[in-house]
Amino acid sequence: MPGEWQTYDIVFHRPIFDGDKAIREATATVFHNGVLVHDHVEIGGGIRWAGQEDEPGYRPHEDKLPLTLQDHCNSVRFRNIWIRKLAD
């Protein structure tokens, strides 16, 4: 509900690369307020934006990168963000 705190628990497994090619896509399992909403869903790489000419997909990158959060220009606040490394 708007104006109430929501919880998300996300289990994310990064893509694995062999040179320039992704040999295993990233996956995510997502719980919203304790309810499973995505179960081990493959994430196919980037998203095509309006005016973008290259194809979306994976580009090789480091194993660890900063976490980025989006708000889509809506009023939003984040709190109690925990990141924990899982076994590979």
N, C-alpha and C positions, 0 to 999 in steps of 0.2 A: 504494500500500500504506500502511496506517496506520503512523505513526511515521517515514515517509520524506518527504522534500521532494518536492512536486509542482510542476509549472510550468504556468502558463496564459498564453497569449498571446491577447489580445483586441483586435480591431479594432472600435471602436464609432463609429457615425455617429449623431449626435443627431437628434431629430425637428425638423422645420421647421414653423413656425407662420405662419398668416396670420390675424392677430387671435386669436380664441379657438379656431380650428380647426387641427388638425394636417393639413398638406397633404402631408407626407412622414413616414412612421413611422420611428422609430429602427431601426437594424439592427445586428447583431453577427455577427462571424465569430470563432470560438473554437477554439484549438488546446490540447489537454491533453497534456502531455508530448510535444509535437511532432506529435500526431495530430489531424487536422481532425475536430471533433465537431459544429460548427454552421457552416454556410456561408451568410453573408449572410441571416440569419434576421431577419424583421421582429418587432419587440417592440411589442406592441399597447397599451402604456401600463401603468397600475397594475394591482394585483392586488386582488381582493375578499377582505377579511378577515372572519372570523366576526363577525357583528353589524353590519357596515358596511351602511349604507342606500343610499349613492349608487353609481352604476354606475362600475366601473373604467374607466380610459381616460386620455387625456392631458389635462393642465391646462397652459395656457401657462406657460412659465417662462423664466428667463434662459438664454442660450446656454451659459454655463459655470457649473457648480455643484460643490461639494465631492464627492470620491469617498467612498462609504460601503461598508464591507465587512461581511458578515454571517457569523456563526458558528453559528447555530441551537443555541446553548447547548452546543456540543461544544468540546473542548479543541483549539484551533487557534492557530497562530502565522503571521504574515505577515512576509516579508522581501523586500528588493530589488524594491520596487514602482516601476516607471518609468511615467511618463505623458508621451506625446509627441504634440503636435498634428500632425494630418495635414492635407494640403491639402483645402480644401472642395470 
